[in-house]
């Protein structure tokens, strides 16, 4: 009996093992089948760009020719050089640069660092700062590995820290830490430890009420030395780059993408770097959309200016693919032979419908797959399609609508996450998206979704900045596992790439399409809602790091908030404007000071007028430093006309005196200085011969 029972258990176990093995085999075959039946549109070859790649790689080789022993000769004979790649959206500018420079740089142990501008946010020097952050990470992580291989030899990051500590004082380091926060790990001041030096920023923003954002002495120094601070910042960045490029064995490539959205501060800084003959083995590469850069665009102006200054600019224009190059692209995506007559026919059809734009071609191919017009036939082990159906498919000129249609077929929760992510920029953190999702109810999301019919309710009708972040569980979005599934879905659909907690959309057109999921009449309020959630939920350090993005989102909803919220929004814009000014980004600062004044409107001078006074005074200073004298004079006169303490008019009076002197109106400058001294009850200078500088010096005292 016992023996029979044992045999039965053994047989049952054997059967279970067989079933398990069969199940595993079935799953493997299913995965293999799924992999076979997928379009191969990621990590593709670059078709039709062989000459462009050769040119880029030749530039890299030329740059890296200098040996360590020839360093002095290299810097002495160095002539500034840049590479600018232009083309319309979707032609593959960024991919070309990464393949042509990024890959060979990595293979040779050089550094390729990139940053990208955003269309949505006014973050000064954003792409350049991101590229420098990438550069610092490469040095600290990758080059440290090399240093660790040699026992007793210091790593390159240690060498750089020691060099920087010897070359830079605390003021230099503090300025670089503000402008390039991602490089803090390399920045060590003279007579200081590795910890961050004391910063004014913490004191500036520690008062939650925001009643007085800043120390008057420090703020006045921005007026006195604003232009000088720009030059000092440029000089500090150039010295920093010189130290890095001099110590590294090999070339450094800085790639700045989407220059059509660049701020003027970055363009000025890049010009300053390009004109510096003492930075060895540095190649600056930029890409921009040519159809968005007319002759009067700041980028076009800077390019002409650099050429007049004899900076060598290698210009590369990337156009659409010819039919001959479209055929191998389609063949590679399908894993088929480009000599196949059906592949040629399909490629010719797609080329005709998309005019050979590589991104549009791949999106069209993907839409055929999504609509099951293109299917993998396991019987013949190749892709098949109905040529008549493909020929009859209508192609819209706006590829975003094709992508929106694709996204509308995803799970609803995935669509919601895409909506949120699209508002955070081309690069976003998963944790930030999840935080927002947890604090926006399903009903709010449905109200804001373009694809859901009957969205008459207006999310913005409620208070945006003070909405309770706690929603009922019945109306709440999914769990963490639900979010993970959604993120896996749009990652699996090829909409974004993942690097730990950092995500980025595969293309600007994909981000634009995700933004299109939001109902047009709800977009401003939806972005404002996201901004309010981040404002309340981000830790102070993260909020400071993301200040410009958060304030930008809040500003989207400025027309539909309460007076109390307007007061808070004005203070946040003042905070952002001051931070931009401290980074010598006065053009950007003007944007925030203006937004703050508009948030307060005519009621800004009522009650606690200190915020309005600061917005006007700092705004006038930023206008003075950027040459916007008309707006500067308007702001000065607005402050001088108010019935407030004369001492509080000091800053704008000072700006008025300096601006008159700047434009050559010395007598008017002197009269303005004397007039304000009289208002303060101060005696006029003694009646004796005195230069205009003496009078103005007395005024400043």
C-alpha positions in Angstrom: 0.0 0.0 0.0 2.8 2.3 1.0 4.7 1.5 -2.2 1.6 2.2 -4.4 1.1 5.5 -2.6 4.7 6.5 -3.2 4.5 5.6 -6.9 1.3 7.7 -7.2 3.1 10.7 -5.6 6.0 10.2 -7.8 3.8 10.0 -10.9 2.0 13.1 -9.8 5.2 15.0 -9.3 6.5 13.8 -12.7 3.3 15.1 -14.3 3.6 18.4 -12.5 7.2 18.8 -13.7 6.2 18.0 -17.3 3.4 20.6 -17.2 5.8 23.2 -15.6 8.4 22.4 -18.3 5.8 22.7 -21.0 4.5 25.9 -19.6 8.0 27.4 -19.5 8.7 26.2 -23.0 5.4 27.8 -24.2 6.2 31.1 -22.5 9.7 31.1 -24.1 8.2 30.4 -27.5 5.6 33.1 -26.9 8.3 35.6 -26.0 10.3 34.6 -29.0 7.3 34.9 -31.2 6.5 38.3 -29.7 10.1 39.4 -30.3 10.0 38.2 -33.9 6.8 40.0 -34.6 8.1 43.4 -33.4 9.3 46.2 -35.7 13.0 46.8 -35.3 12.8 50.6 -35.0 15.1 51.2 -32.1 18.9 51.5 -32.3 18.7 51.5 -36.1 21.5 52.3 -38.4 21.8 55.8 -39.9 20.8 55.5 -43.5 21.9 58.1 -46.0 24.2 59.9 -43.6 27.6 58.3 -44.3 29.3 61.5 -45.5 27.9 63.4 -42.5 29.3 60.8 -40.1 32.7 60.8 -41.8 32.8 64.6 -41.4 31.9 64.6 -37.7 34.4 61.8 -36.9 37.2 63.6 -38.8 36.5 66.7 -36.7 36.9 64.6 -33.6 40.2 63.1 -34.7 41.5 66.6 -35.5 40.5 67.8 -32.1 42.2 65.0 -30.3 45.5 65.1 -32.2 47.2 67.3 -29.6 49.5 65.4 -27.3 50.1 66.4 -23.7 53.6 67.7 -24.5 52.1 70.0 -27.1 49.6 71.6 -24.7 51.1 75.1 -24.8 51.3 75.1 -28.6 47.8 73.8 -28.8 46.3 76.6 -26.7 48.5 79.2 -28.4 47.4 78.3 -31.9 43.9 77.2 -31.0 41.1 78.8 -33.0 37.6 78.7 -31.8 35.5 76.1 -33.7 31.9 75.0 -33.6 29.7 72.5 -35.4 26.1 73.5 -36.1 23.6 70.9 -37.4 20.3 72.2 -38.8 17.3 70.6 -40.3 13.5 70.3 -39.8 12.0 68.2 -37.0 12.4 64.5 -37.5 15.3 64.5 -39.8 17.6 62.9 -37.2 19.9 65.7 -36.2 20.4 64.5 -32.6 20.8 60.9 -33.6 23.4 61.9 -36.2 25.5 63.8 -33.6 25.2 60.9 -31.0 26.3 58.3 -33.6 28.9 60.5 -35.3 30.5 61.9 -32.2 29.1 60.3 -29.1 29.8 56.7 -30.0 33.4 57.2 -31.2 34.1 59.5 -28.2 33.0 56.8 -25.8 35.1 54.2 -27.7 38.2 56.3 -27.4 37.8 57.3 -23.8 36.8 60.8 -24.6 33.9 62.7 -23.0 30.7 63.4 -24.9 28.3 65.5 -22.8 24.9 66.7 -23.9 22.1 69.0 -22.8 18.7 69.9 -24.4 16.6 73.1 -24.3 12.9 72.9 -23.5 10.2 74.9 -25.2 8.1 75.2 -22.1 10.3 76.5 -19.3 12.5 79.6 -18.7 15.4 78.0 -16.9 18.6 80.0 -17.5 21.5 78.2 -19.1 19.4 75.0 -18.8 20.9 72.9 -21.7 24.5 74.1 -21.0 24.1 73.4 -17.3 22.7 69.9 -18.0 25.6 69.2 -20.4 28.1 70.3 -17.7 26.3 68.0 -15.2 26.8 65.2 -17.7 30.4 66.1 -18.0 31.0 66.1 -14.3 29.3 62.7 -13.9 31.5 61.3 -16.6 34.6 62.6 -14.8 33.6 61.5 -11.3 32.2 58.0 -12.2 34.0 56.8 -15.3 37.4 58.4 -14.9 37.5 57.4 -11.2 37.4 53.8 -12.4 40.6 54.4 -14.4 42.2 56.1 -11.4 41.4 53.2 -9.1 43.2 50.8 -11.3 46.5 52.4 -10.5 47.3 51.9 -6.8 48.4 55.1 -5.2 47.5 57.2 -8.2 44.9 59.9 -7.6 41.8 59.8 -9.7 41.2 62.5 -12.3 38.4 64.0 -10.2 40.8 64.3 -7.3 43.3 66.0 -9.5 40.7 68.4 -10.8 39.4 69.2 -7.3 42.9 70.0 -6.1 43.5 72.2 -9.2 40.2 74.0 -8.7 40.9 74.5 -5.0 44.2 76.2 -6.0 42.8 78.3 -8.8 39.4 79.5 -7.4 38.4 81.4 -4.3 35.1 81.0 -2.4 33.2 83.7 -4.5 34.2 82.0 -7.7 33.1 78.6 -6.5 29.8 79.9 -5.1 29.0 81.5 -8.4 29.8 78.3 -10.3 27.8 76.2 -7.9 24.8 78.4 -8.6 25.2 78.4 -12.3 26.3 74.8 -12.6 24.8 73.0 -9.6 25.5 69.5 -11.2 29.2 70.2 -11.0 29.3 70.7 -7.2 31.2 67.5 -6.7 34.2 69.0 -8.5 34.0 72.5 -7.1 36.2 73.0 -4.0 37.0 76.6 -3.0 40.4 77.8 -1.7 40.6 77.8 2.1 37.5 75.7 2.3 36.4 72.1 2.8 34.5 69.9 0.4 31.2 71.0 1.9 29.1 73.6 0.1 30.1 77.2 1.0 27.6 79.4 2.8 25.0 80.6 0.3 22.7 83.6 0.3 20.0 81.4 -1.3 19.0 79.7 2.0 18.6 82.9 3.8 16.7 84.4 0.9 13.9 81.9 0.9 13.7 80.6 4.5 10.9 83.0 5.3 7.8 81.2 4.3 5.7 84.3 4.3 8.0 85.8 1.6 7.5 89.3 3.2 11.1 90.4 2.3 12.9 88.2 -0.2 16.5 89.3 0.2 19.1 91.4 1.8 19.2 95.0 0.5 22.9 95.2 0.4 23.3 92.0 -1.7 20.4 93.1 -4.0 22.0 96.5 -4.4 25.3 94.9 -5.5 23.5 93.3 -8.4 22.6 96.8 -9.6 26.2 98.1 -9.1 27.9 95.1 -10.7 25.3 93.5 -12.8 27.2 93.7 -16.1 30.4 92.8 -14.3 28.7 89.7 -12.9 27.9 88.5 -16.4 31.6 88.9 -17.4 32.8 87.3 -14.1 30.4 84.3 -14.7 31.7 83.8 -18.2 35.3 84.1 -17.1 34.7 81.6 -14.2 33.1 79.0 -16.6 35.9 79.4 -19.1 38.5 78.9 -16.4 36.6 75.8 -15.2 36.5 74.3 -18.7 40.1 75.1 -19.3 41.2 73.2 -16.1 39.0 70.2 -17.1 40.1 70.1 -20.8 43.7 70.6 -19.9 43.8 67.7 -17.4 41.8 65.1 -19.4 43.6 62.8 -21.9 41.4 63.3 -24.9 38.8 65.5 -26.4 35.7 66.9 -24.7 32.5 67.4 -26.8 29.7 69.6 -25.5 26.5 69.0 -27.5 23.7 71.6 -27.0 20.4 70.4 -28.6 17.4 72.5 -29.7 19.2 75.8 -29.9 16.1 77.3 -31.4 14.7 77.5 -27.9 17.9 78.8 -26.3 18.0 81.7 -23.9 20.2 84.7 -24.8 22.4 84.0 -21.7 23.5 80.6 -23.1 24.2 82.1 -26.6 26.3 84.8 -25.0 28.2 82.2 -22.9 28.8 79.9 -25.9 30.2 82.9 -27.8 32.5 83.7 -24.9 33.7 80.1 -24.8 34.2 79.9 -28.6 36.3 83.0 -28.5 38.6 81.8 -25.7 41.8 80.5 -27.3 43.1 78.9 -24.0 40.6 76.0 -23.8 42.2 73.0 -25.4 40.5 70.1 -27.1 37.0 71.3 -26.6 34.4 71.0 -29.4 31.0 72.7 -29.1 28.3 71.2 -31.2 24.8 72.6 -31.6 21.6 71.4 -33.3 18.5 73.5 -34.2 15.4 73.4 -36.3 16.1 75.6 -39.3 12.5 76.4 -40.0 12.2 77.9 -36.5 15.3 80.2 -36.8 14.5 83.2 -39.1 17.1 85.9 -39.8 15.9 88.0 -36.8 16.2 85.1 -34.3 18.8 85.5 -31.6 20.6 82.4 -32.7 20.9 83.6 -36.3 22.3 86.9 -34.9 24.9 85.1 -32.8 25.9 82.9 -35.7 26.6 85.9 -37.9 28.4 87.6 -35.0 30.7 84.6 -34.4 31.5 84.4 -38.1 32.5 88.1 -38.1 34.8 87.3 -35.2 36.5 84.6 -37.3 35.2 81.6 -35.3 35.2 78.6 -37.6 31.7 77.2 -37.8 31.1 74.0 -39.7 27.5 74.0 -40.8 25.7 70.8 -41.7 22.2 70.7 -43.0 20.3 67.5 -42.6 17.5 66.9 -45.0 14.9 64.2 -45.7 16.0 60.8 -47.1 16.0 60.0 -50.8 14.0 56.9 -52.0 17.2 55.0 -52.3 18.0 55.5 -48.6 14.4 55.0 -47.5 14.4 51.4 -48.9 17.1 50.1 -46.6 15.5 51.9 -43.6 12.2 50.1 -44.1 14.0 46.8 -44.8 15.9 47.1 -41.5 12.7 47.9 -39.6 11.1 44.8 -41.0 14.2 42.6 -40.8 13.8 41.8 -44.5 16.1 42.1 -47.6 16.1 45.5 -49.3 16.2 43.8 -52.6 12.8 42.4 -52.0 10.4 43.9 -54.5 7.6 44.2 -52.0 9.8 45.9 -49.5 10.8 48.4 -52.2 7.2 49.0 -53.1 6.3 49.6 -49.5 9.2 51.9 -48.9 8.4 53.9 -52.0 4.8 54.3 -50.8 5.9 55.4 -47.3 8.5 57.8 -48.8 5.9 59.4 -51.0 3.5 59.9 -48.1 6.1 61.2 -45.6 8.4 63.0 -48.1 11.3 60.9 -46.7 11.3 62.4 -43.2 12.9 59.5 -41.2 10.9 60.0 -38.0 7.6 60.3 -39.9 8.5 57.2 -41.9 9.0 55.1 -38.8 5.9 56.5 -37.2 3.9 55.7 -40.3 5.3 52.2 -40.3 4.3 51.8 -36.6 0.8 53.1 -37.3 0.4 50.4 -40.0 1.5 47.8 -37.4 -0.9 49.3 -34.7 -3.8 49.2 -37.1 -3.0 45.6 -38.2 -2.4 46.7 -41.8 1.1 45.3 -41.3 1.3 41.8 -39.7 3.9 39.1 -39.1 3.0 35.9 -40.9 4.5 32.9 -39.0 3.7 30.7 -41.9 6.1 32.3 -44.2 8.2 33.9 -41.3 8.1 37.4 -42.7 6.0 40.5 -42.6 3.0 40.8 -44.9 0.7 43.7 -45.8 -2.1 44.7 -48.1 -0.6 47.2 -50.6 -4.0 48.6 -51.5 -4.8 49.3 -47.8 -1.4 50.9 -47.3 -1.8 53.1 -50.4 -5.2 54.2 -49.3 -4.1 55.2 -45.8 -4.3 59.0 -45.3 -1.2 60.7 -43.9 -1.8 63.9 -42.0 0.9 66.6 -42.1 0.9 66.7 -38.4 2.6 63.6 -37.1 1.4 64.5 -33.6 -2.2 63.5 -34.6 -0.9 60.0 -35.6 0.8 59.7 -32.3 -2.2 60.9 -30.4 -4.3 58.3 -32.1 -1.7 55.7 -31.1 -1.7 56.9 -27.5 -5.5 56.9 -27.3 -5.4 53.1 -27.7 -3.3 52.7 -24.6 -4.7 52.0 -21.1 -6.5 55.0 -19.6 -4.1 55.1 -16.7 -1.2 55.1 -19.1 -2.7 58.0 -21.0 -3.1 60.0 -17.7 0.6 59.4 -16.9 1.6 60.6 -20.3 -0.5 63.8 -19.8 1.3 64.5 -16.6 4.8 63.6 -18.0 4.3 65.9 -21.0 3.9 68.9 -18.7 7.2 68.1 -16.9 9.4 68.4 -20.0 11.2 66.1 -22.4 13.1 64.7 -19.3 11.2 63.8 -16.2 11.4 61.8 -13.0 9.1 58.8 -12.5 8.8 59.8 -8.9 7.5 63.3 -9.8 4.9 61.8 -12.2 3.7 59.3 -9.6 3.5 62.1 -6.9 1.3 64.1 -9.1 -0.8 61.1 -10.1 -1.4 60.3 -6.4 -2.8 63.8 -5.8 -5.1 64.3 -8.8 -8.4 62.4 -8.7 -9.7 60.3 -11.6 -12.6 62.8 -12.1 -10.1 65.7 -12.5 -8.1 63.7 -14.9 -11.1 62.7 -17.0 -12.2 66.3 -17.0 -8.9 67.3 -18.5 -8.6 64.5 -21.1 -9.2 65.5 -24.6 -10.2 62.0 -25.8 -13.0 61.7 -23.2 -16.3 63.2 -24.5 -18.4 65.5 -22.5 -15.7 67.3 -20.5 -17.7 70.4 -19.9 -16.5 70.8 -16.3 -13.6 73.2 -15.8 -11.0 71.9 -13.5 -9.7 75.4 -13.0 -13.0 76.6 -11.5 -11.6 75.5 -8.1 -8.7 77.1 -6.3 -5.6 75.8 -7.9 -3.0 76.5 -5.3 -5.0 75.6 -2.2 -6.8 72.5 -3.4 -6.6 69.7 -0.8 -4.1 67.1 -1.9 -6.1 64.3 -0.2 -8.7 62.7 -2.4 -11.2 60.0 -1.5 -10.0 56.5 -2.1 -12.9 55.8 -4.4 -11.8 58.6 -6.7 -8.1 58.0 -6.3 -5.8 56.7 -9.0 -4.2 53.3 -8.9 -1.5 51.8 -6.7 2.2 51.8 -7.2 2.0 48.6 -9.1 -0.6 50.1 -11.5 1.8 53.0 -12.2 4.6 50.6 -12.9 2.4 48.7 -15.4 1.5 52.0 -17.1 5.2 53.1 -17.3 6.2 49.7 -18.7 3.5 50.1 -21.3 4.6 53.5 -22.7 8.2 52.3 -22.4 7.3 49.2 -24.3 5.6 51.2 -27.0 8.8 53.0 -27.7 7.5 56.4 -26.4 10.3 57.0 -23.8 13.7 55.7 -22.6 14.5 54.9 -19.0 17.6 55.5 -16.9 16.8 54.5 -13.3 14.3 57.2 -12.1 15.1 59.4 -15.0 12.9 59.2 -18.1 12.9 61.1 -21.4 10.6 61.1 -24.4 12.1 59.5 -27.5 11.4 62.6 -29.5 9.9 66.1 -29.1 7.0 65.0 -31.3 6.1 62.3 -28.9 6.0 64.7 -26.0 3.9 67.1 -28.1 1.5 64.3 -28.8 1.2 63.4 -25.2 0.4 67.0 -24.4 -2.3 66.9 -27.1 -4.1 64.3 -24.9 -5.1 67.2 -22.7 -8.2 69.1 -23.7 -7.1 72.5 -25.1 -9.4 74.5 -22.8 -8.0 72.6 -19.8 -4.3 72.8 -20.5 -3.4 75.9 -18.6 -5.4 74.9 -15.5 -4.0 71.3 -15.7 -0.4 72.6 -15.7 -1.2 75.0 -12.9 -2.6 72.1 -10.9 0.6 70.1 -11.4 2.7 73.1 -10.4 0.6 73.5 -7.2 1.1 69.8 -6.3 4.9 70.0 -6.8 5.0 73.2 -4.8 3.4 71.6 -1.8 5.0 68.2 -2.0 8.6 68.6 -3.1 11.2 68.8 -0.3 12.8 72.2 -0.1 16.1 71.2 -1.8 14.2 69.6 -4.7 11.9 72.6 -5.0 14.9 74.9 -5.2 16.5 72.8 -7.9 13.2 72.7 -9.9 12.1 76.3 -9.0 11.9 77.6 -12.6 9.9 74.6 -13.8 7.5 74.8 -10.9 6.9 78.5 -11.3 6.5 78.1 -15.0 3.7 75.6 -14.4 2.0 77.8 -11.9 2.2 80.8 -14.3 0.1 78.8 -16.8 -2.9 79.1 -14.6 -2.4 82.7 -13.5 -5.6 83.9 -15.1 -7.8 81.7 -13.0 -6.7 81.9 -9.4 -7.8 83.8 -6.3 -6.2 87.0 -4.9 -4.5 85.1 -2.2 -3.1 82.7 -4.7 -1.9 85.7 -6.8 0.0 87.0 -3.8 1.8 83.7 -3.5 2.4 83.4 -7.2 3.9 86.9 -7.3 6.3 85.9 -4.5 7.3 82.7 -6.3 8.0 84.7 -9.5 10.1 87.2 -7.4 12.0 84.2 -6.0 12.7 82.8 -9.5 13.6 86.2 -10.8 16.2 86.8 -8.0 17.6 83.4 -8.6 18.0 84.1 -12.3 19.6 87.4 -11.5 22.1 85.8 -9.2 23.0 83.5 -12.1 23.6 86.6 -14.2 20.6 85.6 -16.4 18.9 89.0 -16.5 16.9 88.3 -19.7 15.3 85.4 -18.0 14.9 87.3 -14.7 12.8 89.9 -16.6 10.3 87.2 -17.6 9.7 86.3 -14.0 9.6 89.8 -12.6 7.0 90.7 -15.2 4.9 87.6 -14.5 5.0 88.5 -10.8 3.8 92.1 -11.5 1.0 90.8 -13.8 -0.1 88.3 -11.1 -0.6 91.2 -8.6 -2.0 93.7 -11.1 -3.2 97.1 -9.9 -3.8 95.8 -6.4 -0.1 95.1 -5.9 0.5 98.5 -4.2 -2.3 98.0 -1.7 -1.7 96.6 1.7 1.7 94.9 1.9 3.3 96.5 -1.1 6.8 95.1 -0.5 6.5 92.4 -3.1 5.4 94.8 -5.8 8.2 97.2 -4.8 10.8 94.4 -5.2 9.3 93.2 -8.5 9.5 96.7 -9.9 12.9 97.5 -8.5 14.5 94.2 -9.5 12.7 94.3 -12.8 14.0 97.8 -13.6 17.5 96.6 -12.7 17.2 93.6 -15.1 15.9 95.9 -17.8 18.8 98.3 -17.3 21.3 95.4 -17.6 19.7 94.1 -20.8 19.3 97.5 -22.5 15.5 97.5 -22.3 15.4 101.2 -21.3 11.7 101.8 -22.2 10.4 99.2 -19.7 13.1 100.3 -17.2 11.9 103.9 -17.3 8.2 102.8 -16.9 9.1 100.8 -13.8 11.2 103.5 -12.3 8.5 106.1 -12.8 5.9 103.7 -11.3 7.9 103.4 -8.1 8.8 107.1 -7.9 5.1 108.1 -8.3 3.9 106.0 -5.3 3.3 107.5 -1.9 5.9 105.4 0.0 8.9 106.1 2.1 11.6 107.9 0.1 14.2 105.5 1.3 12.4 102.7 -0.5 12.8 104.5 -3.8 16.6 104.4 -3.4 17.2 101.4 -5.7 15.2 102.7 -8.7 16.7 106.2 -8.2 20.1 104.6 -8.3 19.2 102.7 -11.5 17.9 106.0 -13.0 21.2 107.8 -12.3 23.3 105.0 -13.7 21.2 104.5 -16.8 21.3 108.3 -17.7 25.1 108.2 -17.3 25.3 105.0 -19.4 23.5 106.7 -22.4 25.7 109.8 -22.2 23.3 112.1 -20.4 25.7 113.2 -17.7 24.0 116.4 -16.7 20.6 114.7 -16.3 22.3 112.0 -14.3 23.8 114.6 -11.9 20.5 116.4 -11.6 18.7 113.2 -10.8 21.3 112.4 -8.1 21.0 115.8 -6.5 17.2 115.7 -6.6 17.1 112.4 -4.8 19.6 113.6 -2.2 17.3 116.6 -1.5 14.4 114.2 -1.0 16.4 112.2 1.5 17.2 115.5 3.4 20.9 115.2 2.6 23.0 118.2 1.8 24.1 118.9 -1.7 27.9 118.6 -2.4 29.8 121.8 -1.6 29.8 124.5 -4.3 33.2 123.8 -5.8 34.5 122.3 -9.0 33.6 118.7 -8.9 33.5 116.0 -11.6 30.3 114.2 -12.4 31.8 111.1 -10.9 32.4 112.9 -7.6 28.8 114.0 -7.4 27.5 110.5 -8.3 29.8 109.0 -5.7 28.4 111.3 -3.1 24.9 110.3 -4.2 25.7 106.6 -3.7 27.0 107.2 -0.2 
